[in-house]
């Protein structure tokens, strides 16, 4: 086969991978398209492996990966999680969870790392994620209007899953105002669509009645504002009035949403017999965390086996609450499942991701800095949202890994290309041929 023919086949595989990956990302936040999601996931996996293997052929440009700073803690976390099968109190359950939460998550990371081959591909994926947010948010609002209530488990996996997707997707709205090549430039149409998405996000966040979503959104916006201000302070200073008004409006909306959710929880859960402050002080998770801490002390180095519900029967029986089936904190959950080593590997992996995105943010290249800003906000939002629940699970876990790997894949390629350009610019010019008269 000629080089041109091989190049056409490679381009076809890359385009097909982008289509399948975008389809998978679009249906990932909903439980109403399981067949489409399975087909998209399987097709994306096969195509990602094909594209990666083709990149390893002689003469091809290899796909750069994140390097040992990220891959080592990721590998240690994955291997240690699989080793927990040896001491799991329920090996069958742990094996099932390891397949879905570790093996499939690693494949998702490979898919989106490979699919993010350039800025255009990343824009497609981010636009797809935002389109999914808009469509599913509109469905939730339509259900509320037509039926008088939103049924969260019909299309949205539930309150916790949907509110977490809102936090993960919110940083992607930066691409609306970011300049090309990674952003859409902030024209009238992108800004109008972005404003609609913000309204839909806030409206469906309120529908969830979730309290932590407002804190996570507020801290995500705060981190993004501070980071962007330090990186682009001159540009942001020009539009300081508009920016200040927008931030005040957003923070006000977050505050109102949080207070309203707390009051609603007091009225629903306690029939108004307790004040909103008392509902926070008497939250059943406080007793849960005390119980979880004691259990971690009993098996600090190994935990009880992989799977966030590994102690579901024991916890619900002791606390007499059918809702308390896991640790309700992502870090406590890791320690409960795989001990302090598993917790250390997981925390190191998150720290490595945050540091890599921070490095991108500090780059002189604006596109790379935008990727770093979005990635840092996603990590912060996910960690904050998971302080009162464990969302490293099923769709939310895949969404987190997909977005993180997408930004890493683009960042690795962008850094490679920038280094190549810098290398050519600093290379000494070739020495001129000697003049015949001088050589004579």
C-alpha positions, 0 to 999 in steps of 0.5 A: 500500500502506498503512503498516500493510501495508508494516510487516507485510511488513518484519517478515516479511522481518526474521523470515525473515532471522533464520531463514535467518541462524540456519540458516546459523550453525548449519551453518557449522562443519560440512562435512556440510551443504553444500547446506543451508549454500548455501541458507541463505547465498543466502536470507540474502543476498537477505533482508538486501539486501531489509531494508536497501533497505527501511530506506532508503525515505523514512519508514523507520528506517535501519539504522546502520552502524559508521562510518568508523573501521571501514568505512574500514580494512575497505574499504581491506583489501578493495580492496587485496586485489582490486588484488593481482590485478594482480600476483598470480603466480597470477591464477586462484587469487587470483580464486577466493580473492577471491570466497570470502574477501573478497566472500562475507565482506563479504556475511556481515558485511552479513547478520549486521549487518542480522539483529541488529536487537534483543537478542532477535535477538542472543540467538537467534543466540548460542543457535544458535551454542552449540547448533551447538557442542553438537551437533557436539561431541556428534557428535565424542565419539560418534564417539570412543566408537563408533569408537575415534577421532574423524575430524575431516574427516567433520563438522568440517572438520578439527582446526584449523577445529574448535579455532578454532570452539571459541575463537570460540564460547567467549565466547558462553557469557557470555550464559548468566550475563548479565542480560537483555536480551542474556543469559539471566539465569543461571537454573538451566536456562541454567547447567546447559546452560552447564556441559554446553557447557563440558564438551563444549568441553573434551572436544573441544578435547582430542580435537583434540590441538591445542596452541594452542587451550589458550593461546587459550582461557586468554588469552580467559578471562583477558581476559574476566575482567579486562575484566568485573572492571573493568566490573562489579567490585562485582557480581563481588565478591559472588560472588568465591569461586564465580568464583575456584573456577571460574577456577582450575578452568578454568585448570587444565583449560587447563594440563593440556590443553596439557601433555597435547597437547604430550606426545601430539605428541611421542609421535606425531610423533617416536615418543617419541624427543624430549622435549616441549620439543624438539618445540616447539624443533624445530617445522617452522614455525620454518623456515617463518617464516624462509623466509616472512620472506625472501619478504616482504622480496623483495616487501614492498609488493605481496606475491605475490597474494591467497590463503593458498596462493599460494606452496604449491608453492614452500614445500613444495618448499623445506622438503620438508614437504607440510603447510607450504603457507601462512604459518601465521600470520595476519599473516605470511600477509597480508604474504605475500599483499598486502604491508605495505599489506595487512597494515597495513589488516588490522591497522587493521581488527582494532584498530578492531574491538577499540576499538569493542568496548572502547567498548561495554564502557565504556558505562553500558548493561549490554547494550551492555557485554556485547556489547563484552565478548563482541566483545573476547574474540572478537577476542583469541581469534581473533588468538591462535589464528591466531599458529601458523596462518592461520584467516582462511579458509573457515568460520572466517573466515565465523564470525569475520566473522558474530559480529563483525558481529552484535555491531556491528549490535546495538551500533550500534542500541543506541547510536543508541537510547540517544542518542535517549533521552538527547536527549529527556531533555535537550531543553528543555520546550516553552514554555507558551502565554501567558496571555490576561490577561497578553497583554492 
